[in-house]
């Protein structure tokens, strides 16, 4: 069973899309996959606080 590494970021699931944040998260996932290989699995967690979700 692979260990998971969580990456928490503001990306898409608010009322706006932060393309820079999405690109940075994707690049970090790719780097983790390249360095760790089959040992770990990067997991992207899109965080949207309630104050931003209501707008």
C-alpha positions in Angstrom: 0.0 0.0 0.0 1.3 3.4 -1.0 1.6 6.2 1.5 -0.2 9.4 0.5 1.1 12.9 0.5 -1.6 15.6 0.7 -1.2 18.9 -1.1 -3.7 21.5 0.2 -4.2 24.5 -2.1 -6.8 27.0 -3.3 -7.4 25.9 -6.9 -10.7 25.5 -8.7 -13.7 24.8 -6.4 -14.4 28.4 -5.3 -16.2 30.9 -7.5 -13.0 31.6 -9.4 -10.2 29.6 -10.9 -6.6 30.4 -9.7 -4.6 29.0 -12.7 -1.3 29.8 -11.1 -2.1 27.8 -8.0 -3.5 24.9 -10.2 -0.2 24.8 -12.2 1.9 24.9 -9.1 -0.1 22.1 -7.5 0.2 20.0 -10.7 4.0 20.6 -10.9 4.5 19.6 -7.3 2.5 16.4 -7.9 4.7 15.6 -10.9 7.9 16.3 -8.9 6.8 14.1 -6.0 5.9 11.2 -8.5 9.3 11.6 -10.2 11.3 11.7 -6.9 9.4 9.1 -4.9 8.4 6.8 -7.7 6.0 4.0 -6.5 6.6 4.7 -2.8 4.1 7.5 -2.4 0.9 8.8 -4.1 0.4 12.6 -4.1 -3.2 13.7 -3.5 -4.5 17.1 -4.3 -6.9 18.7 -1.8 -8.8 21.7 -3.2 -9.5 23.9 -0.2 -12.3 26.6 -0.4 -13.1 28.3 2.9 -16.8 29.0 3.6 -16.3 32.8 3.3 -15.2 32.4 -0.4 -17.8 29.7 -1.2 -20.7 32.1 -0.4 -19.7 34.8 -2.8 
